[in-house]
Amino acid sequence: ISCTLHLSQAYLIMHFTDYFQESCDSCGLAVGLGLAFCLTATEVIRGFLLSCHNFISNYGGTRTRGALTGVIYDKALRIGNRGIRDFSAGEIVNFIQVDVEQIVMAVTWISMTASFL
């Protein structure tokens, strides 16, 4: 929808510039005001839709990151005594954070690649 609005803005700008270049008396002020209103309305709608998309993406990403962190911390709690003896608590937390970051980066890149296609 955003791309359609963006293309319609180009169409409106073309007609808007034609309106200013032609000094036709049959084209009244209402036509110019109508074009200006349509151009403004399409930009407002486009901005609103992009903001909604960003909000939904950030909300979903935050929830996904929280869920992944919970799953990985749960896995860390199930580590046996051998794992606890081999690594310090700081190393285990570092492993967990690195795992979460790698998963988030992979999901981000997959999402970006899918959005370009």
C-alpha positions, 0 to 999 in steps of 0.5 A: 500500500505504501508503494502505491501511495508513493507512486500516486504522489509522483502522479499528483506532483506531475499534475501539480507542476502541470497546473502551475506551468499552464496558465489556463483560466478554466483550471480554477483554484479548487483544482490546485487546492484539491491537488495539494490536499490529495498530495498531503493526504497521501503523505499523511496516510503513507506516514501512518502506515509506515509507523504502524508497520514499524510498531508491529515489527518492533513489538513482535521483535521484542516479544520474540527476543524475550521468548528466545532469552527465556528458552535459552536461560531455561536451557542453562538452568538444565545444565548438569553439574559437569557444565557448572564445574567446567564453566564459571557463571559469567561464562555461562551468561556470556554464552547465553547472551551470544546465543540470543544475539546470534539468533536475533541477527539471523532472524533480522537478516532473514526478515530483511532479505524477505522484505527485499524480495 
